[in-house]
Amino acid sequence: MLTVEDRLAIRELLALYGHVIDERQFSRVHELFSPDGRYDVSDFGHGVHHGPAAIAALWADPGSRHPLAHHTVDVVITEDGDGTVRALCKGIGLLANGKAGSVTYRDVVTKTAGGWRIAERVAVLRRPDRIPEIS
């Protein structure tokens, strides 16, 4: 069962993601992702990447076109019956042209010797055609 300390550490991990990527501190990716971490940014045209080195290489690629700022909001942390810990959150990205975009991050996080890390992150782009119908 997750403790209050675990929940706070997971929230801090998710917040740190934005600081690391916005400050272009790509050498710190290992502080965010587990050694076998999976990063799926297929919705943004960048595919799936495994491990901190591959993720750092993606982020350092000039073709990655990062927003100026990433903001993590609306964090929900759950634990499955088998102990898998999931984090669901929204991200707001401020673009260089003054516009904003939104993403939903679907994460699996794991506790390592170094602390909580993202084992899997799937970034789902929010688009008008994906807004559910009112039922």
FIKOLZA-1660 file (N, C-alpha, C; in steps of 0.1 Angstrom, whole numbers, plus 5000, padded with zeros to 4 digits):
% residues 135
   i   px   py   pz ch aa at
   1 5008 4988 5000  A  M  N
   1 5000 5000 5000  A  M CA
   1 5009 5013 5000  A  M  C
   2 5005 5022 4992  A  L  N
   2 5012 5035 4991  A  L CA
   2 5011 5043 5004  A  L  C
   3 5022 5048 5008  A  T  N
   3 5022 5057 5020  A  T CA
   3 5020 5072 5015  A  T  C
   4 5018 5080 5024  A  V  N
   4 5017 5095 5021  A  V CA
   4 5031 5099 5015  A  V  C
   5 5042 5094 5021  A  E  N
   5 5055 5098 5016  A  E CA
   5 5057 5093 5001  A  E  C
   6 5052 5081 4998  A  D  N
   6 5053 5076 4984  A  D CA
   6 5045 5085 4975  A  D  C
   7 5033 5089 4979  A  R  N
   7 5025 5097 4970  A  R CA
   7 5031 5111 4968  A  R  C
   8 5037 5117 4978  A  L  N
   8 5044 5129 4977  A  L CA
   8 5056 5128 4968  A  L  C
   9 5064 5117 4969  A  A  N
   9 5076 5115 4961  A  A CA
   9 5072 5113 4946  A  A  C
  10 5061 5106 4944  A  I  N
  10 5056 5104 4930  A  I CA
  10 5052 5117 4924  A  I  C
  11 5045 5126 4931  A  R  N
  11 5041 5139 4926  A  R CA
  11 5053 5147 4923  A  R  C
  12 5063 5147 4932  A  E  N
  12 5075 5154 4930  A  E CA
  12 5082 5149 4917  A  E  C
  13 5083 5136 4915  A  L  N
  13 5089 5130 4903  A  L CA
  13 5082 5136 4890  A  L  C
  14 5069 5136 4890  A  L  N
  14 5061 5141 4879  A  L CA
  14 5064 5156 4876  A  L  C
  15 5065 5163 4887  A  A  N
  15 5068 5178 4886  A  A CA
  15 5082 5180 4881  A  A  C
  16 5092 5171 4885  A  L  N
  16 5106 5173 4881  A  L CA
  16 5107 5171 4866  A  L  C
  17 5099 5163 4860  A  Y  N
  17 5099 5160 4846  A  Y CA
  17 5100 5174 4838  A  Y  C
  18 5090 5182 4841  A  G  N
  18 5089 5195 4835  A  G CA
  18 5102 5204 4837  A  G  C
  19 5107 5204 4849  A  H  N
  19 5119 5212 4851  A  H CA
  19 5131 5207 4844  A  H  C
  20 5133 5194 4843  A  V  N
  20 5144 5188 4836  A  V CA
  20 5143 5190 4822  A  V  C
  21 5132 5188 4816  A  I  N
  21 5131 5190 4801  A  I CA
  21 5131 5205 4797  A  I  C
  22 5125 5213 4805  A  D  N
  22 5125 5228 4802  A  D CA
  22 5139 5234 4803  A  D  C
  23 5146 5229 4813  A  E  N
  23 5160 5235 4815  A  E CA
  23 5170 5228 4806  A  E  C
  24 5165 5218 4798  A  R  N
  24 5174 5211 4789  A  R CA
  24 5185 5204 4796  A  R  C
  25 5182 5198 4808  A  Q  N
  25 5191 5191 4816  A  Q CA
  25 5190 5176 4813  A  Q  C
  26 5193 5172 4801  A  F  N
  26 5190 5159 4796  A  F CA
  26 5199 5149 4803  A  F  C
  27 5210 5152 4808  A  S  N
  27 5219 5143 4816  A  S CA
  27 5212 5138 4829  A  S  C
  28 5200 5144 4832  A  R  N
  28 5193 5140 4844  A  R CA
  28 5181 5131 4842  A  R  C
  29 5180 5126 4829  A  V  N
  29 5169 5118 4826  A  V CA
  29 5168 5106 4835  A  V  C
  30 5180 5101 4839  A  H  N
  30 5180 5089 4848  A  H CA
  30 5173 5092 4861  A  H  C
  31 5171 5104 4865  A  E  N
  31 5164 5108 4877  A  E CA
  31 5149 5106 4875  A  E  C
  32 5144 5106 4863  A  L  N
  32 5130 5105 4860  A  L CA
  32 5126 5091 4856  A  L  C
  33 5134 5084 4848  A  F  N
  33 5130 5071 4842  A  F CA
  33 5138 5060 4848  A  F  C
  34 5132 5048 4849  A  S  N
  34 5139 5036 4854  A  S CA
  34 5148 5032 4843  A  S  C
  35 5158 5023 4846  A  P  N
  35 5168 5019 4835  A  P CA
  35 5161 5013 4823  A  P  C
  36 5150 5007 4825  A  D  N
  36 5143 5001 4814  A  D CA
  36 5130 5008 4810  A  D  C
  37 5130 5021 4814  A  G  N
  37 5118 5029 4812  A  G CA
  37 5114 5030 4797  A  G  C
  38 5101 5030 4795  A  R  N
  38 5095 5031 4782  A  R CA
  38 5088 5044 4781  A  R  C
  39 5091 5052 4770  A  Y  N
  39 5086 5065 4767  A  Y CA
  39 5079 5065 4754  A  Y  C
  40 5066 5066 4754  A  D  N
  40 5058 5065 4741  A  D CA
  40 5053 5079 4738  A  D  C
  41 5059 5085 4728  A  V  N
  41 5055 5098 4723  A  V CA
  41 5050 5097 4708  A  V  C
  42 5044 5085 4705  A  S  N
  42 5039 5082 4692  A  S CA
  42 5029 5093 4687  A  S  C
  43 5021 5097 4697  A  D  N
  43 5011 5107 4693  A  D CA
  43 5017 5120 4688  A  D  C
  44 5030 5123 4691  A  F  N
  44 5037 5135 4687  A  F CA
  44 5046 5132 4675  A  F  C
  45 5045 5119 4670  A  G  N
  45 5053 5116 4658  A  G CA
  45 5067 5112 4661  A  G  C
  46 5070 5108 4674  A  H  N
  46 5084 5105 4678  A  H CA
  46 5086 5091 4683  A  H  C
  47 5076 5082 4681  A  G  N
  47 5077 5068 4684  A  G CA
  47 5079 5065 4699  A  G  C
  48 5085 5053 4701  A  V  N
  48 5086 5047 4715  A  V CA
  48 5101 5046 4717  A  V  C
  49 5106 5050 4729  A  H  N
  49 5120 5049 4733  A  H CA
  49 5122 5042 4746  A  H  C
  50 5133 5035 4747  A  H  N
  50 5135 5026 4759  A  H CA
  50 5148 5031 4766  A  H  C
  51 5147 5034 4779  A  G  N
  51 5159 5037 4787  A  G CA
  51 5163 5051 4786  A  G  C
  52 5169 5056 4797  A  P  N
  52 5172 5070 4798  A  P CA
  52 5181 5075 4787  A  P  C
  53 5191 5067 4782  A  A  N
  53 5200 5072 4772  A  A CA
  53 5192 5075 4759  A  A  C
  54 5183 5066 4755  A  A  N
  54 5175 5068 4743  A  A CA
  54 5166 5080 4744  A  A  C
  55 5160 5082 4756  A  I  N
  55 5151 5093 4759  A  I CA
  55 5159 5106 4758  A  I  C
  56 5171 5106 4764  A  A  N
  56 5179 5118 4764  A  A CA
  56 5183 5122 4750  A  A  C
  57 5186 5112 4742  A  A  N
  57 5190 5114 4728  A  A CA
  57 5178 5120 4720  A  A  C
  58 5166 5115 4723  A  L  N
  58 5154 5121 4716  A  L CA
  58 5153 5135 4720  A  L  C
  59 5153 5138 4733  A  W  N
  59 5151 5152 4738  A  W CA
  59 5162 5161 4732  A  W  C
  60 5174 5156 4731  A  A  N
  60 5185 5165 4726  A  A CA
  60 5184 5167 4711  A  A  C
  61 5176 5159 4704  A  D  N
  61 5175 5161 4689  A  D CA
  61 5168 5174 4686  A  D  C
  62 5173 5183 4678  A  P  N
  62 5167 5195 4675  A  P CA
  62 5153 5194 4668  A  P  C
  63 5151 5182 4662  A  G  N
  63 5138 5180 4656  A  G CA
  63 5127 5176 4666  A  G  C
  64 5130 5175 4679  A  S  N
  64 5120 5172 4689  A  S CA
  64 5110 5184 4691  A  S  C
  65 5115 5196 4689  A  R  N
  65 5106 5208 4690  A  R CA
  65 5099 5208 4704  A  R  C
  66 5106 5210 4714  A  H  N
  66 5100 5211 4728  A  H CA
  66 5092 5224 4730  A  H  C
  67 5081 5223 4737  A  P  N
  67 5075 5235 4742  A  P CA
  67 5085 5243 4750  A  P  C
  68 5082 5256 4752  A  L  N
  68 5090 5264 4761  A  L CA
  68 5089 5260 4775  A  L  C
  69 5077 5255 4779  A  A  N
  69 5074 5252 4793  A  A CA
  69 5064 5240 4794  A  A  C
  70 5067 5231 4803  A  H  N
  70 5058 5220 4806  A  H CA
  70 5053 5222 4820  A  H  C
  71 5039 5221 4822  A  H  N
  71 5033 5222 4835  A  H CA
  71 5025 5210 4838  A  H  C
  72 5028 5203 4849  A  T  N
  72 5021 5191 4853  A  T CA
  72 5009 5195 4862  A  T  C
  73 4997 5190 4859  A  V  N
  73 4986 5193 4868  A  V CA
  73 4977 5181 4869  A  V  C
  74 4967 5181 4878  A  D  N
  74 4957 5171 4880  A  D CA
  74 4962 5157 4881  A  D  C
  75 4971 5155 4890  A  V  N
  75 4978 5142 4893  A  V CA
  75 4968 5133 4900  A  V  C
  76 4966 5121 4895  A  V  N
  76 4959 5111 4902  A  V CA
  76 4968 5098 4903  A  V  C
  77 4970 5093 4915  A  I  N
  77 4978 5082 4917  A  I CA
  77 4970 5070 4922  A  I  C
  78 4971 5058 4916  A  T  N
  78 4964 5047 4920  A  T CA
  78 4973 5034 4920  A  T  C
  79 4968 5024 4928  A  E  N
  79 4976 5012 4929  A  E CA
  79 4967 5000 4925  A  E  C
  80 4971 4993 4915  A  D  N
  80 4963 4981 4911  A  D CA
  80 4964 4970 4922  A  D  C
  81 4956 4960 4920  A  G  N
  81 4956 4949 4930  A  G CA
  81 4969 4941 4930  A  G  C
  82 4976 4941 4919  A  D  N
  82 4989 4934 4918  A  D CA
  82 5001 4943 4923  A  D  C
  83 4998 4955 4928  A  G  N
  83 5008 4964 4933  A  G CA
  83 5014 4974 4922  A  G  C
  84 5009 4973 4910  A  T  N
  84 5014 4983 4900  A  T CA
  84 5009 4996 4903  A  T  C
  85 5018 5006 4903  A  V  N
  85 5014 5020 4907  A  V CA
  85 5013 5028 4894  A  V  C
  86 5001 5035 4893  A  R  N
  86 4999 5042 4881  A  R CA
  86 4997 5057 4885  A  R  C
  87 5001 5066 4876  A  A  N
  87 4999 5080 4878  A  A CA
  87 4993 5086 4865  A  A  C
  88 4982 5093 4866  A  L  N
  88 4975 5099 4855  A  L CA
  88 4976 5114 4858  A  L  C
  89 4981 5122 4848  A  C  N
  89 4981 5136 4850  A  C CA
  89 4980 5143 4836  A  C  C
  90 4977 5156 4837  A  K  N
  90 4976 5164 4825  A  K CA
  90 4989 5172 4824  A  K  C
  91 4992 5176 4812  A  G  N
  91 5004 5185 4810  A  G CA
  91 4999 5196 4801  A  G  C
  92 5004 5208 4805  A  I  N
  92 5001 5220 4796  A  I CA
  92 5014 5224 4791  A  I  C
  93 5015 5226 4778  A  G  N
  93 5028 5230 4772  A  G CA
  93 5026 5244 4765  A  G  C
  94 5034 5253 4769  A  L  N
  94 5034 5267 4763  A  L CA
  94 5044 5267 4752  A  L  C
  95 5039 5270 4740  A  L  N
  95 5047 5269 4728  A  L CA
  95 5053 5283 4725  A  L  C
  96 5064 5282 4716  A  A  N
  96 5071 5294 4713  A  A CA
  96 5063 5305 4706  A  A  C
  97 5052 5301 4699  A  N  N
  97 5043 5310 4692  A  N CA
  97 5033 5316 4701  A  N  C
  98 5033 5313 4714  A  G  N
  98 5024 5319 4724  A  G CA
  98 5011 5310 4726  A  G  C
  99 5010 5300 4718  A  K  N
  99 4999 5291 4719  A  K CA
  99 5002 5280 4730  A  K  C
 100 4991 5273 4735  A  A  N
 100 4993 5263 4745  A  A CA
 100 4987 5250 4739  A  A  C
 101 4993 5239 4744  A  G  N
 101 4988 5226 4740  A  G CA
 101 4986 5218 4753  A  G  C
 102 4978 5207 4752  A  S  N
 102 4975 5198 4763  A  S CA
 102 4978 5184 4760  A  S  C
 103 4983 5177 4770  A  V  N
 103 4987 5163 4769  A  V CA
 103 4981 5156 4781  A  V  C
 104 4978 5143 4780  A  T  N
 104 4975 5134 4791  A  T CA
 104 4986 5124 4792  A  T  C
 105 4993 5124 4804  A  Y  N
 105 5003 5114 4806  A  Y CA
 105 4997 5102 4814  A  Y  C
 106 4999 5090 4808  A  R  N
 106 4995 5078 4815  A  R CA
 106 5008 5071 4819  A  R  C
 107 5011 5071 4832  A  D  N
 107 5024 5065 4836  A  D CA
 107 5022 5053 4845  A  D  C
 108 5032 5045 4845  A  V  N
 108 5034 5034 4855  A  V CA
 108 5047 5038 4862  A  V  C
 109 5047 5039 4875  A  V  N
 109 5059 5043 4882  A  V CA
 109 5063 5031 4891  A  V  C
 110 5076 5031 4894  A  T  N
 110 5082 5020 4902  A  T CA
 110 5092 5026 4912  A  T  C
 111 5093 5020 4924  A  K  N
 111 5102 5024 4934  A  K CA
 111 5115 5017 4932  A  K  C
 112 5126 5024 4930  A  T  N
 112 5139 5018 4928  A  T CA
 112 5148 5022 4940  A  T  C
 113 5160 5017 4940  A  A  N
 113 5170 5021 4951  A  A CA
 113 5172 5036 4951  A  A  C
 114 5171 5042 4939  A  G  N
 114 5173 5057 4938  A  G CA
 114 5160 5065 4941  A  G  C
 115 5149 5058 4943  A  G  N
 115 5136 5065 4945  A  G CA
 115 5126 5062 4935  A  G  C
 116 5115 5068 4934  A  W  N
 116 5105 5066 4924  A  W CA
 116 5110 5070 4910  A  W  C
 117 5106 5062 4900  A  R  N
 117 5110 5064 4887  A  R CA
 117 5098 5061 4878  A  R  C
 118 5098 5067 4866  A  I  N
 118 5088 5064 4856  A  I CA
 118 5092 5051 4849  A  I  C
 119 5084 5040 4849  A  A  N
 119 5087 5028 4842  A  A CA
 119 5081 5028 4828  A  A  C
 120 5070 5036 4827  A  E  N
 120 5064 5037 4814  A  E CA
 120 5056 5050 4814  A  E  C
 121 5058 5058 4803  A  R  N
 121 5050 5070 4801  A  R CA
 121 5045 5070 4787  A  R  C
 122 5032 5071 4786  A  V  N
 122 5025 5073 4773  A  V CA
 122 5019 5087 4773  A  V  C
 123 5023 5095 4763  A  A  N
 123 5019 5109 4762  A  A CA
 123 5008 5109 4751  A  A  C
 124 4996 5112 4755  A  V  N
 124 4984 5112 4746  A  V CA
 124 4980 5127 4744  A  V  C
 125 4982 5131 4731  A  L  N
 125 4979 5145 4727  A  L CA
 125 4964 5147 4728  A  L  C
 126 4960 5158 4735  A  R  N
 126 4946 5162 4735  A  R CA
 126 4942 5170 4722  A  R  C
 127 4932 5165 4716  A  R  N
 127 4928 5171 4703  A  R CA
 127 4912 5171 4703  A  R  C
 128 4907 5181 4696  A  P  N
 128 4892 5182 4696  A  P CA
 128 4885 5170 4691  A  P  C
 129 4891 5162 4682  A  D  N
 129 4884 5150 4677  A  D CA
 129 4884 5139 4688  A  D  C
 130 4891 5140 4699  A  R  N
 130 4892 5130 4709  A  R CA
 130 4883 5134 4722  A  R  C
 131 4876 5144 4721  A  I  N
 131 4868 5148 4732  A  I CA
 131 4856 5139 4732  A  I  C
 132 4853 5132 4743  A  P  N
 132 4842 5122 4744  A  P CA
 132 4828 5129 4742  A  P  C
 133 4819 5122 4737  A  E  N
 133 4805 5127 4736  A  E CA
 133 4799 5127 4749  A  E  C
 134 4790 5137 4752  A  I  N
 134 4783 5137 4764  A  I CA
 134 4772 5126 4764  A  I  C
 135 4771 5118 4774  A  S  N
 135 4761 5107 4774  A  S CA
 135 4751 5110 4784  A  S  C
% end
